[in-house]
């Protein structure tokens, strides 16, 4: 039953592995990216950025820059309309205030992080623009900066925003502080829960700031026409949100702005916010010419939103049989220079995989003189769950239990309450843990050489729904086109085409999928939150049902029979008794003109029924005790993926997420000096994993269909980044007897810890 | 009776009580707004902490029986509904 369409027939297209529709453009480089956009009279923009993490802007003198030949415009924060309070849904699981978006895009009054935009220039070429930026004279009053979250919480820490006080639910404290938000979840008497435990372990953890590490830098080209109509070409996960943000910031009607999303070279949550787009529009307005801005890698690191550094404390109590009686989590998340909701998200994820009668979660979002934190694949979940999975590993060792048995004993299932309250619908954590237990990897002997070991960890992400639109058109030869507003990051064109093909009884290659600009499709929210295949796929499915309803009328006309007597069986229209051959959608194409003209189906949805996703990762590692280098010997990702539409792209998401998590665990970090300046803003020094750093990641797809979607889809893209942090931490601990509890576990840090422990202890690890 | 799960940061208003039962006047006729008004009558200050202008506080969504309901205060509840006020989820 689980592998069937809503009509009860076996899938024909879903679950197969056709060649992706956009594959050739991608591998030949024909796909058009932001850097490819060019106009005859185009100008080039460059942003002047603050060299100081915290400074008052005393004055800006752009006269020398403006006097340079080839320089056509300079803008500063004074050019933006006055900031105003207006809340909006952002890509971070909460709301953001446009007042602070305004200030983030172009500083007003203070520079709040290294790289904060101070001014922007438009010139005839990029070299002139770069020279002009250097000619702008800014006088700063340098202020003390704070980049560490725990230091930023102290009463004597430098304040970023005098007006910000701690906001709890509906209450604001009176004192100015960098702690911008406190969130809490509580269930039962947690002290009583810990009293009932036989084993209680409490540990502290830290993680570093990490970047999404997408290869393509941010870019934006804008043309502000003399009639007030604006077009923006950009690399974004959320073209409709770019339109909204630019309209809001510049106080323009949405109808004056068209956003054309270009092929995106990675986003992972980092290409949701606007950075360059409003500047390009303002510069184009001033010059009357198209203006193009492209960041370099240093700008990407310094001035776009990474993921939070964190300081967490996790306490878990269990009975001798492994049953969790209580858990407490204290989470502190870096917000960056403007208020954020990252700790809020962490608080909702941290204990989600496990059931327990009592719990207490306190979470704090803390302002720091660092770029405003933005979404990164399952935002906030990896840092929170890392600590929980490490403590559970210690508990398993203490109890002498298999670590997967311990997790299975406490795993949530349908009907159990999430730590933040609502009950889970149908989920597949238990099936996933069982699949991990049954895997060839887990059943094979663990590596037993010196400084080798195996460990596991669990991960979770909610997945999102939001809003999507789609149109489906039947061509005159019976093939189809699918148009959506969801930027294709992970192969969603293929998934949309396959779902449409399944619904219409066509082959995947008979459906042409495309991504439209904001003028050509209904509102569609971000490609993010692992929602595209679920929600936009739902819109495609519904648009296909619209098409099928219209086609049924055409068949009724052709057969001169009542519409009610005709059925579509997934392959063709049928009539039980008329003796006519079934008629496929393909065959109907040629008959559209004669029966009433073109057929287009439309749908806009805001679906409920989102299915959460869980994963279990298994890692075998070897540690070089002299250098601290960790070699991942074998790695397996097991995940509940709902119904996999295109298994190859599901596997790709699982592998990609795991590799990013491995980088987070082992190497990636913003290294800052005493002044708070980043010391490694390049891919030479910010170490993301390469092909040489990871083994071939094995995948096991556990298919527990989501009942909230006609094809059982649940999002898959974010969950796989969550478990690697705990998995590798636990594997290293079991290999060499050192629990780092601080990420990244890079060679310098790990070798120092090993030396501190002493080589004797390494020979006989006691993790 | 519908059950409201009181956010822990509002439990200072309910004397530490985690869940509150609310009478539902008719199937599909009682709104979240009416529930909040009822809670405010019983626990003064409840509405002020949960509402902003004519809506839920920014960053707070209503979840009814496990699903976020975008109608917010206008959403209808059933006699056995479980109601939560928690942040919405987006993602990266």
Interface residues (C-beta under 8 A of the other chain):
Chain A: X87 X89 X90 X91 X92 X93 X94 X95 X168 X169 X170 X171 X182 X183 X184 X185 X186 X187 X188 X212 X268 X269 X270 X272 X341 X344 X345 X348 X374 X375 X376 X377 X378 X379 X420 X421 X422 X423 X424 X425 X461 X462 X463 X464 X465 X466 X526 X528 X529 X530 X531 X606 X608 X609 X718
Chain B: X5 X7 X8 X9 X10 X11 X18 X48 X49 X50 X57 X58 X59 X60 X63 X65 X66 X67 X68 X69 X70 X82 X84 X86 X87 X88 X89 X90 X91 X92
